[in-house]
């Protein structure tokens, strides 16, 4: 019948008949093809075959399992039995149909990439799909020695800079991937080491010639710091490497990332960690390769004035240590100056030599008097990991020359009188009179303080009543200032307490704190308060003289003079009340009708 399809005739009258016979023949051919497919499927549908690309392989190598089902399907077989001894990396499915020489073939194929979980004799179990089963396959997986791995196109090297370290000492771990062929891809797990902290310090890629053969080298370097003594185990790290494979049909596409995948492991390492040596003695334990101390000042040291702060910045650097290991520097106040340390700045820099830690401490130093001030040296004790001995690094002490307060008024020096026998009685009477005057003065000051407290109490009650009568629109502004007013009131109380005790230094510090809260700006010297309050009160000149006299009494070179601190508090109270009235006047046009 097929021959009639290609049969020709010279009779033009039979042309329509031949065309009709041609289409009938095609219909019969397709019918026969469908019958052949059905017959072949019914004969082969009960077969499921399994095969592998090789039966012997080394540890870390992958292989391919092929499952072939004689039929068309879109579902997948159950691969869970494979996961007992193998890791399923990828699965590809392919459906094929062919017709050749009068026979047809239809089948579905799965290509599965597997990685053995262990070495030895392993078995791919029988798999079942749609009622048919494949046969089991036996594999031999061998542990290849390190020397033989170097003959492979890709292998891994593991290197430690030391086999024994002290606790918290830096240990450098280097992993190298060497390849004599191009790599299509590479990835790895995260390195996790128990009882140790770790950071990656370098990652390099370069070419190296080994035995006359060019190698691509990918180098990873880690700094490891053991937290406890004993034996430290650095586990093997697995690398997933993809090699180009032209025989892989799935990598033929331009957009495909297919290829031959292999898995390599670094060697597990054991390290002995020794405890802190007894010879180190007391103090913070700091193992390091090198320690240095340096300093810088915020301004020249020949410009120091009593009462004015200067900032000293000290840099503490240690190689082979982390900033968390650096102990704080001991910088204490002494007679003649006070210190105000700032928050330290910690930083870790990494390179191929490991970690270099830096601790930067800034300290504000405020001289309390003029003259020579001695800053003691600063010493750091540490353990030299290169020579295995105790060492000390010292920042030399400094002598500061401090000038008296610049604007302090000169105080005349009064020579002691020559006392004669006939003047003893008059002097005693004068002393008694002066004592009585002082008592009367103290009693008057006490009454003034009581009256001022009553006035303040009445003022507070008045403010409270006014606040209760104010509109609700004024509440947000008042609530915002409540906290600062409470803080200012507390500081003013401390100011009065220092005045009542005649504590000049405490009064000065309390005054600077209260002024900073009252004017919402930082005050360091009394001159700043004088400059701000000049012409702000009727007695501004008297206030200026009193504040300058206070600096002279504390930092001047002359004799100490008596200062009426309670009277100075009254002057400051006027400034405080003026500030409150100013705030109230500002609020009225803002929130009023």
C-alpha positions as CSV (number, residue, x, y, z in Angstrom):
1,X,0.0,0.0,0.0
2,X,2.9,2.3,0.8
3,X,4.2,1.9,-2.8
4,X,1.0,3.3,-4.2
5,X,1.8,6.5,-2.5
6,X,4.8,7.0,-4.7
7,X,3.2,5.4,-7.8
8,X,3.0,7.7,-11.0
9,X,0.7,7.4,-14.1
10,X,0.7,9.1,-17.5
11,X,-3.2,9.0,-17.8
12,X,-4.2,12.6,-17.1
13,X,-7.9,11.5,-16.8
14,X,-7.0,9.5,-13.6
15,X,-5.3,12.5,-11.8
16,X,-8.1,13.0,-9.3
17,X,-8.3,9.3,-8.4
18,X,-4.5,9.2,-7.7
19,X,-4.7,12.2,-5.3
20,X,-7.6,10.6,-3.4
21,X,-5.6,7.3,-3.1
22,X,-2.6,9.3,-1.8
23,X,-4.5,10.8,1.2
24,X,-6.1,7.4,2.0
25,X,-2.7,5.8,2.1
26,X,-1.4,8.5,4.6
27,X,-4.4,7.8,6.8
28,X,-3.5,4.1,6.8
29,X,0.2,4.8,7.6
30,X,-0.7,6.9,10.7
31,X,-3.1,4.2,11.8
32,X,-0.3,1.6,11.6
33,X,2.1,3.9,13.4
34,X,-0.3,4.3,16.4
35,X,-0.9,0.5,16.5
36,X,2.9,-0.1,16.5
37,X,3.4,2.4,19.4
38,X,0.6,0.8,21.5
39,X,2.0,-2.7,20.8
40,X,5.6,-1.6,21.7
41,X,4.4,0.1,24.9
42,X,2.3,-2.9,26.0
43,X,5.4,-5.1,25.5
44,X,7.9,-2.8,27.2
45,X,5.9,-1.0,29.9
46,X,6.8,-3.5,32.5
47,X,10.5,-2.6,32.5
48,X,12.5,-0.2,34.7
49,X,16.3,-0.4,34.3
50,X,19.1,1.3,36.4
51,X,22.7,1.9,35.4
52,X,25.6,4.1,36.7
53,X,28.4,5.8,34.8
54,X,31.1,4.0,36.9
55,X,31.2,1.5,39.8
56,X,34.4,2.6,41.4
57,X,35.1,6.1,42.7
58,X,37.0,8.0,45.3
59,X,35.7,9.7,48.4
60,X,34.1,13.0,47.6
61,X,33.4,12.2,44.0
62,X,30.0,12.2,42.4
63,X,28.5,9.8,39.9
64,X,25.4,9.5,37.8
65,X,22.5,7.1,38.2
66,X,20.3,6.6,35.1
67,X,16.7,5.2,35.5
68,X,14.9,4.3,32.3
69,X,11.2,3.6,32.2
70,X,9.7,2.1,29.0
71,X,6.8,4.5,28.7
72,X,5.7,8.1,28.8
73,X,5.0,9.7,32.1
74,X,5.2,13.1,33.9
75,X,5.5,11.8,37.4
76,X,8.8,10.9,39.2
77,X,9.9,7.8,41.0
78,X,10.4,7.7,44.8
79,X,14.1,8.4,45.4
80,X,14.0,8.3,49.2
81,X,15.6,4.8,49.5
82,X,18.8,6.4,48.0
83,X,19.2,9.0,50.8
84,X,20.4,6.4,53.3
85,X,23.8,6.1,51.8
86,X,23.8,8.9,49.2
87,X,23.2,12.6,48.9
88,X,20.8,13.4,46.0
89,X,22.3,16.5,44.3
90,X,20.2,16.9,41.1
91,X,17.6,15.2,39.0
92,X,16.9,15.7,35.3
93,X,14.0,14.0,33.4
94,X,13.8,13.4,29.6
95,X,11.0,12.0,27.6
96,X,11.8,10.4,24.2
97,X,9.9,8.8,21.3
98,X,11.4,7.3,18.1
99,X,10.2,5.4,15.0
100,X,12.7,3.6,12.8
101,X,12.6,0.8,10.3
102,X,9.0,0.0,11.1
103,X,9.5,-0.1,14.9
104,X,8.9,2.5,17.5
105,X,10.3,3.2,21.0
106,X,8.9,5.4,23.7
107,X,10.6,5.8,27.1
108,X,11.2,8.3,30.1
109,X,14.7,8.7,31.5
110,X,15.9,10.2,34.8
111,X,19.6,11.2,35.3
112,X,20.4,11.5,39.0
113,X,23.6,12.9,40.3
114,X,24.6,11.3,43.7
115,X,27.3,11.8,46.3
116,X,28.3,8.9,48.6
117,X,28.0,9.7,52.3
118,X,30.8,7.3,53.3
119,X,33.5,5.1,51.8
120,X,33.4,1.3,51.4
121,X,31.0,-1.0,49.6
122,X,27.7,0.8,49.0
123,X,24.5,-0.4,47.3
124,X,22.0,1.4,45.2
125,X,18.8,-0.3,46.3
126,X,16.1,-1.5,44.0
127,X,13.7,1.3,43.1
128,X,10.0,0.8,42.2
129,X,7.9,2.8,39.8
130,X,4.3,2.1,38.5
131,X,4.5,-1.5,39.6
132,X,7.9,-2.3,38.1
133,X,11.3,-2.5,39.9
134,X,15.0,-1.9,39.0
135,X,17.9,-4.1,40.0
136,X,20.2,-3.2,42.8
137,X,23.7,-1.9,41.9
138,X,26.9,-2.3,44.0
139,X,29.5,0.5,44.2
140,X,33.1,0.6,45.6
141,X,34.1,4.0,47.2
142,X,37.7,4.2,48.3
143,X,39.5,6.7,50.6
144,X,42.3,8.2,48.5
145,X,45.5,9.2,50.3
146,X,46.5,12.9,50.2
147,X,49.5,12.2,48.0
148,X,47.2,10.7,45.3
149,X,44.9,13.7,45.5
150,X,47.6,16.0,44.2
151,X,47.5,14.0,41.0
152,X,43.9,15.0,40.5
153,X,42.8,18.0,38.5
154,X,41.5,19.7,41.7
155,X,42.6,19.1,45.3
156,X,42.6,20.9,48.7
157,X,45.5,21.7,51.0
158,X,45.2,22.6,54.7
159,X,47.9,24.5,56.6
160,X,48.3,25.8,60.2
161,X,50.9,28.3,61.3
162,X,51.2,26.5,64.7
163,X,50.4,23.2,66.2
164,X,50.4,24.5,69.8
165,X,49.0,27.8,71.0
166,X,48.0,29.4,74.3
167,X,44.4,30.1,75.2
168,X,43.1,33.2,73.3
169,X,46.3,33.3,71.1
170,X,45.8,33.8,67.4
171,X,46.0,30.7,65.2
172,X,46.1,31.1,61.4
173,X,44.3,28.5,59.3
174,X,44.9,28.5,55.5
175,X,42.8,26.4,53.0
176,X,44.0,26.3,49.4
177,X,42.1,24.9,46.4
178,X,44.5,24.0,43.6
179,X,43.3,23.2,40.1
180,X,45.0,22.4,36.8
181,X,41.7,23.0,34.9
182,X,39.2,25.8,34.7
183,X,36.5,25.9,37.4
184,X,33.0,26.6,36.5
185,X,31.8,27.2,40.0
186,X,32.9,26.8,43.7
187,X,31.1,27.1,47.0
188,X,31.6,25.9,50.6
189,X,29.9,25.5,53.9
190,X,30.4,27.9,56.7
191,X,33.4,27.0,58.9
192,X,32.2,26.4,62.5
193,X,34.7,25.7,65.3
194,X,33.5,24.8,68.8
195,X,35.1,26.6,71.8
196,X,36.8,29.2,69.5
197,X,36.0,32.5,67.9
198,X,37.0,33.0,64.3
199,X,37.1,35.5,61.5
200,X,38.1,35.4,57.8
201,X,41.1,37.6,57.3
202,X,42.0,37.0,53.6
203,X,40.7,35.5,50.3
204,X,43.1,35.5,47.4
205,X,43.2,34.0,43.9
206,X,46.5,33.6,41.9
207,X,48.5,31.4,39.5
208,X,51.3,29.1,40.7
209,X,53.6,26.7,38.9
210,X,54.1,23.4,40.6
211,X,56.5,20.8,39.0
212,X,56.3,22.8,35.7
213,X,52.5,22.7,35.7
214,X,50.4,25.9,36.0
215,X,47.8,25.7,38.9
216,X,45.0,28.0,39.7
217,X,45.1,28.7,43.5
218,X,42.2,29.9,45.6
219,X,43.4,30.7,49.1
220,X,41.2,31.2,52.2
221,X,42.8,32.3,55.5
222,X,41.1,32.4,58.9
223,X,42.2,33.7,62.3
224,X,41.1,31.4,65.1
225,X,41.2,32.3,68.8
226,X,40.7,29.3,71.2
227,X,38.5,30.2,74.1
228,X,39.4,27.2,76.4
229,X,42.6,25.2,77.0
230,X,42.8,21.5,75.9
231,X,42.5,20.0,72.5
232,X,40.9,22.1,69.7
233,X,39.4,20.3,66.7
234,X,39.1,22.1,63.4
235,X,36.6,20.1,61.4
236,X,37.0,19.3,57.7
237,X,35.3,21.8,55.4
238,X,33.5,20.6,52.3
239,X,33.9,22.4,49.0
240,X,31.4,22.0,46.1
241,X,33.3,22.4,42.9
242,X,31.8,22.4,39.3
243,X,34.1,21.4,36.5
244,X,33.2,22.0,32.8
245,X,31.9,18.8,31.2
246,X,31.4,18.9,27.4
247,X,29.8,15.4,27.5
248,X,27.0,16.7,29.7
249,X,23.9,17.1,27.5
250,X,22.4,19.5,30.0
251,X,25.3,21.9,29.8
252,X,25.0,22.3,26.0
253,X,22.5,25.2,26.4
254,X,24.0,28.7,26.5
255,X,21.9,29.6,29.6
256,X,22.7,26.3,31.4
257,X,25.1,26.1,34.4
258,X,25.5,22.4,34.2
259,X,28.8,20.6,34.5
260,X,30.5,17.9,36.5
261,X,30.2,18.5,40.2
262,X,32.8,17.1,42.6
263,X,33.0,17.5,46.4
264,X,36.4,17.9,48.2
265,X,37.1,18.1,51.9
266,X,39.9,19.8,53.8
267,X,41.8,17.7,56.4
268,X,40.6,17.8,60.0
269,X,43.1,19.4,62.3
270,X,43.9,18.9,66.0
271,X,45.6,21.7,67.9
272,X,46.9,21.7,71.5
273,X,45.8,24.7,73.5
274,X,47.8,25.5,76.6
275,X,46.4,27.4,79.6
276,X,47.6,30.8,80.7
277,X,51.2,30.4,82.1
278,X,51.7,30.9,85.8
279,X,54.8,33.0,85.1
280,X,52.5,35.8,83.7
281,X,51.3,36.6,87.2
282,X,48.3,38.9,88.0
283,X,46.7,41.2,85.5
284,X,44.7,41.0,82.3
285,X,45.8,38.2,80.1
286,X,46.8,39.6,76.6
287,X,48.7,37.3,74.2
288,X,50.0,39.2,71.2
289,X,52.8,39.5,68.7
290,X,53.5,43.2,69.4
291,X,51.9,45.9,71.6
292,X,52.4,49.7,71.1
293,X,51.1,52.8,72.9
294,X,51.0,56.3,71.5
295,X,49.4,59.6,72.4
296,X,48.3,63.0,71.0
297,X,46.9,66.2,72.6
298,X,44.1,68.4,71.4
299,X,46.3,71.5,71.6
300,X,49.9,72.5,72.5
301,X,51.0,71.8,76.0
302,X,52.5,75.3,76.5
303,X,49.0,76.8,76.5
304,X,47.6,75.1,79.5
305,X,45.5,77.3,81.9
306,X,44.0,76.3,85.3
307,X,40.4,75.4,85.0
308,X,40.5,74.9,81.2
309,X,40.3,71.3,79.9
310,X,42.7,69.6,77.4
311,X,42.1,66.3,75.7
312,X,44.6,63.5,75.7
313,X,44.0,60.7,73.2
314,X,45.9,57.4,73.7
315,X,46.1,54.7,71.0
316,X,46.6,51.1,72.2
317,X,47.4,48.6,69.4
318,X,48.0,44.9,69.6
319,X,48.9,42.5,66.7
320,X,47.4,39.1,66.7
321,X,44.6,40.1,69.1
322,X,41.0,41.3,68.9
323,X,39.8,44.6,70.3
324,X,37.6,42.7,72.8
325,X,40.8,41.3,74.4
326,X,42.4,44.8,75.0
327,X,42.0,45.8,78.7
328,X,41.0,49.4,79.6
329,X,43.9,51.8,80.4
330,X,44.2,52.9,84.0
331,X,44.3,56.7,84.0
332,X,43.4,58.2,87.5
333,X,43.0,61.7,88.8
334,X,45.7,63.1,91.0
335,X,46.4,66.1,93.2
336,X,46.2,69.1,90.9
337,X,44.0,67.7,88.1
338,X,40.8,65.7,87.4
339,X,40.1,63.4,84.5
340,X,36.9,62.8,82.5
341,X,37.3,59.7,80.2
342,X,35.1,59.3,77.1
343,X,33.8,56.1,75.6
344,X,36.6,54.0,74.1
345,X,36.7,53.3,70.3
346,X,37.4,49.7,69.4
347,X,38.5,48.6,65.9
348,X,39.8,45.4,64.3
349,X,41.8,45.4,61.0
350,X,42.4,42.2,59.1
351,X,45.1,41.2,56.5
352,X,47.0,38.1,55.6
353,X,48.9,38.3,58.9
354,X,45.7,38.1,60.9
355,X,43.9,40.6,63.2
356,X,45.3,43.9,64.5
357,X,43.3,45.4,67.3
358,X,43.1,49.1,68.3
359,X,41.6,50.7,71.4
360,X,41.5,54.5,71.4
361,X,40.8,56.3,74.7
362,X,40.1,60.0,74.9
363,X,40.5,61.7,78.3
364,X,39.6,65.3,79.2
365,X,42.1,66.6,81.8
366,X,41.1,69.7,83.8
367,X,44.0,71.3,85.9
368,X,42.7,72.6,89.2
369,X,45.7,74.8,89.9
370,X,48.7,76.5,88.3
371,X,52.2,75.1,88.5
372,X,53.8,71.8,87.6
373,X,51.6,68.7,87.2
374,X,53.0,65.2,86.9
375,X,51.1,62.7,84.7
376,X,52.3,59.2,85.7
377,X,53.4,56.7,83.0
378,X,51.0,54.1,81.6
379,X,52.2,50.5,81.5
380,X,50.5,47.4,79.7
381,X,51.7,43.9,80.5
382,X,51.3,41.3,77.8
383,X,52.5,37.9,76.7
384,X,54.8,37.8,73.6
385,X,53.6,34.9,71.5
386,X,56.8,35.0,69.4
387,X,59.3,34.6,72.2
388,X,56.9,33.1,74.8
389,X,57.7,35.5,77.6
390,X,56.2,38.3,79.6
391,X,56.7,41.8,78.3
392,X,55.7,45.4,79.2
393,X,55.0,48.4,77.0
394,X,55.1,51.8,78.7
395,X,53.9,55.2,77.6
396,X,56.2,57.7,79.4
397,X,54.8,60.1,81.9
398,X,54.4,63.8,81.2
399,X,55.1,67.0,83.1
400,X,52.6,69.7,82.4
401,X,53.2,73.4,83.1
402,X,49.9,75.1,84.0
403,X,49.3,78.8,84.1
404,X,47.0,80.4,86.7
405,X,43.5,81.4,85.6
406,X,44.0,84.2,83.0
407,X,41.2,86.6,84.2
408,X,41.7,86.1,87.9
409,X,42.1,89.5,89.7
410,X,45.3,90.0,91.6
411,X,44.9,89.7,95.4
412,X,47.2,91.9,97.5
413,X,49.3,90.0,100.0
414,X,48.9,91.3,103.6
415,X,51.9,91.1,105.8
416,X,51.2,89.7,109.3
417,X,51.1,92.5,112.0
418,X,53.8,92.7,114.7
419,X,52.1,92.0,117.9
420,X,53.4,93.7,121.0
421,X,52.5,92.9,124.6
422,X,50.5,96.1,125.1
423,X,48.4,95.4,122.0
424,X,47.3,91.8,123.0
425,X,44.2,92.9,124.9
426,X,42.9,95.3,122.1
427,X,43.5,92.6,119.5
428,X,41.6,90.1,121.6
429,X,38.7,92.6,121.9
430,X,38.8,93.1,118.1
431,X,38.7,89.4,117.5
432,X,35.7,89.1,119.8
433,X,34.0,91.9,117.9
434,X,34.8,90.3,114.5
435,X,33.4,87.0,115.7
436,X,30.2,88.7,116.9
437,X,29.9,90.4,113.5
438,X,30.4,87.1,111.7
439,X,27.6,85.5,113.8
440,X,25.3,88.4,113.1
441,X,26.1,88.1,109.4
442,X,25.5,84.3,109.5
443,X,22.2,84.9,111.2
444,X,21.2,87.5,108.6
445,X,22.2,85.1,105.8
446,X,20.1,82.4,107.4
447,X,17.1,84.7,107.5
448,X,17.7,85.6,103.9
449,X,17.8,82.0,102.9
450,X,14.6,81.3,104.7
451,X,12.9,84.2,103.1
452,X,14.2,83.2,99.7
453,X,12.9,79.7,100.2
454,X,9.5,81.1,101.1
455,X,9.5,83.3,98.1
456,X,10.5,80.3,95.9
457,X,7.7,78.2,97.5
458,X,5.1,81.0,96.9
459,X,6.4,81.4,93.3
460,X,6.1,77.6,92.7
461,X,2.5,77.7,94.0
462,X,1.7,80.7,91.8
463,X,3.2,78.9,88.8
464,X,1.1,75.8,89.6
465,X,-2.1,77.8,89.9
466,X,-1.4,79.6,86.6
467,X,-0.6,76.3,84.9
468,X,-3.9,74.9,86.1
469,X,-5.8,77.9,84.7
470,X,-3.9,77.9,81.3
471,X,-5.5,76.5,78.2
472,X,-5.0,72.9,77.1
473,X,-3.1,74.1,74.1
474,X,-0.3,75.1,76.5
475,X,0.2,71.6,77.9
476,X,2.5,70.2,75.3
477,X,5.0,73.1,75.7
478,X,5.0,72.8,79.5
479,X,5.3,69.1,79.4
480,X,8.4,69.4,77.2
481,X,10.1,71.7,79.7
482,X,9.1,69.9,82.9
483,X,12.0,67.5,82.7
484,X,14.7,70.1,82.1
485,X,13.2,72.4,84.8
486,X,13.3,69.5,87.3
487,X,17.0,68.9,86.4
488,X,17.8,72.6,86.7
489,X,16.1,72.8,90.1
490,X,18.1,69.8,91.4
491,X,21.3,71.4,90.2
492,X,20.4,74.7,91.9
493,X,19.8,72.9,95.1
494,X,23.3,71.4,94.9
495,X,24.6,74.9,94.2
496,X,23.1,76.2,97.4
497,X,24.3,73.3,99.5
498,X,27.9,73.9,98.3
499,X,27.5,77.6,99.2
500,X,26.3,76.8,102.7
501,X,29.3,74.5,103.2
502,X,31.7,77.2,101.8
503,X,33.0,74.5,99.4
504,X,34.7,76.6,96.7
505,X,35.6,73.7,94.4
506,X,32.2,72.0,94.8
507,X,30.4,75.4,94.3
508,X,32.4,76.0,91.0
509,X,31.5,72.6,89.6
510,X,27.8,72.9,90.7
511,X,27.7,76.4,89.1
512,X,29.0,75.1,85.8
513,X,26.5,72.2,85.8
514,X,23.6,74.5,86.6
515,X,24.6,77.1,84.1
516,X,24.9,74.4,81.4
517,X,21.3,73.2,82.2
518,X,19.9,76.7,82.5
519,X,21.2,78.1,79.2
520,X,21.2,74.8,77.4
521,X,24.8,75.0,76.4
522,X,28.0,73.6,77.8
523,X,30.1,75.7,80.1
524,X,33.7,74.8,81.0
525,X,35.0,78.0,82.5
526,X,33.5,80.8,84.7
527,X,34.6,83.3,82.1
528,X,31.9,81.9,79.7
529,X,29.2,82.6,82.3
530,X,30.6,86.1,82.9
531,X,30.5,86.8,79.1
532,X,26.9,85.6,78.9
533,X,25.5,87.4,81.9
534,X,27.3,90.7,81.3
535,X,24.7,93.5,81.5
536,X,21.9,91.0,82.1
537,X,21.4,92.2,85.7
538,X,21.8,95.4,87.6
539,X,24.7,94.0,89.6
540,X,26.5,92.3,86.6
541,X,29.8,94.0,87.5
542,X,29.6,92.7,91.1
543,X,28.7,89.2,89.8
544,X,31.7,89.3,87.4
545,X,34.1,90.3,90.2
546,X,32.8,87.6,92.5
547,X,33.2,84.9,89.8
548,X,36.7,86.1,89.0
549,X,37.5,86.1,92.7
550,X,36.3,82.5,92.9
551,X,38.7,81.4,90.2
552,X,41.5,83.4,91.9
553,X,40.9,81.7,95.2
554,X,41.0,78.2,93.5
555,X,43.7,78.7,90.8
556,X,45.5,81.9,91.6
557,X,48.9,82.3,93.0
558,X,48.0,84.8,95.7
559,X,46.4,84.2,99.1
560,X,42.9,82.9,99.4
561,X,40.2,85.5,99.9
562,X,36.8,85.1,101.5
563,X,33.9,85.0,99.1
564,X,30.2,85.4,100.1
565,X,28.9,82.3,98.4
566,X,25.3,82.6,99.7
567,X,25.2,86.2,98.3
568,X,26.5,84.9,95.0
569,X,23.6,82.4,95.1
570,X,21.2,85.3,95.4
571,X,22.7,87.0,92.3
572,X,22.4,83.7,90.4
573,X,18.8,83.3,91.6
574,X,17.9,86.6,89.9
575,X,19.3,85.3,86.7
576,X,17.3,82.1,87.2
577,X,14.1,84.1,87.7
578,X,14.8,86.3,84.8
579,X,15.2,83.2,82.6
580,X,11.8,81.9,83.8
581,X,10.1,85.2,83.1
582,X,11.7,85.3,79.6
583,X,10.4,81.8,78.8
584,X,6.9,82.8,80.0
585,X,6.9,85.9,77.9
586,X,7.9,83.9,74.9
587,X,5.1,81.4,75.5
588,X,2.4,84.0,75.7
589,X,2.4,85.2,72.1
590,X,2.9,81.7,70.9
591,X,0.0,80.1,72.6
592,X,-2.2,83.0,73.6
593,X,-5.3,84.1,71.9
